[in-house]
């Protein structure tokens, strides 16, 4: 995940953030927000997905088919 934050003086709420993230399949997604709570929620969701993915890899036996690891 990459988070870019900047200020736009021409808007009432000058804060802006762009989050670019990749999922387990390598698919990139970007969101732009002017809401700090929305940015934090997106980071929490992405981190939770990373933890879930990592946990699922740990619980599979070493000889499990690679299709189950994605």
C-alpha positions, 0 to 999 in steps of 0.5 A: 500500500502506498498513501500519498497525502497533500493539501489543496488550498482551493477547497474548504477541506484541503486534506486529500489522500490517495491510497494505492494497494494491491490484493493477493492476486496483484490487482491494484486499486486506488481510492482518493478521499478527503475524509481521514476516517475513510482513509484509516478504515481503508488502511485497517481493511487492507491490513486485515486482509493481509493478516487473513491471507498470511494466516491462511498460508500458515494453516495449510500443509506444505504439500497443499496444492498451490491453487489453495494458497492464492 
